[in-house]
């Protein structure tokens, strides 16, 4: 029995200056949601402007992708911040993308934290509450994207108390640990090859589940599926996942 339709989202706009990251122009036609870096972990004013224009040309939903202030570490290193500082750094980045989008006649619709901020949000209740409070305090309603886990109902209730609407995401190319979290990148098999990636996308579409590293079936019921377009093989896989989702 098929589950609700899955959207496809991708982290984009992560180039910086003369340094290029990803294949945004090739990926954009195949996705529904673009998570656009806001300058703290990647991206800059020109990259943000170009990525927004590209999303507008392909009628792709726009989301802000804020992270810790860590260009050197690509936002993958945890940086301790008090809750009020987490709220401020999110507001700073999200407001930048929101204003740049509005200038092009576009609208930012959601926020997906990046890298270590995303992982910290999922692992630590205080960090997650600070992120949710930052979304709740934004001047207009926007959605927050969270990892789909066995604790989705609890997270939805946390968000509801603050008046925040959630989108839950799953990953096509990441292996899941038996506890419902993503398997650490430090462990073997954390990132799926093409065959496993396509199989996991198919399972998510048809069953709303993934098979964990230990062989257990994990129910996720995600709203959106994250894909990555960092290389030619990844882009080809996105095209195949798009066909699979639409088929």
Secondary structure, 3 states (H helix, E strand, C coil): CCCCCCEEEEEECCCECCECCCCHHHHHHHCCEEEEECCCCCCCHHHHHHHHHHHHHCCCEEEEECCCCCCCCCCCCCCCCCHHHHHHHHHHHHHHHHHHHHHCCCCEEEECCCHHHHHHHHHCHHHHHHHHHHHHCCCCCCEEEEECCCCHHHHHHHHHHCCCCEEEEEECCECECCCCCECCCCCCCCECCHHHHHHHHHHHHHHCEEECCCCCEEECCCCEEEECCCCHHHHHHHHHHHHHHHC
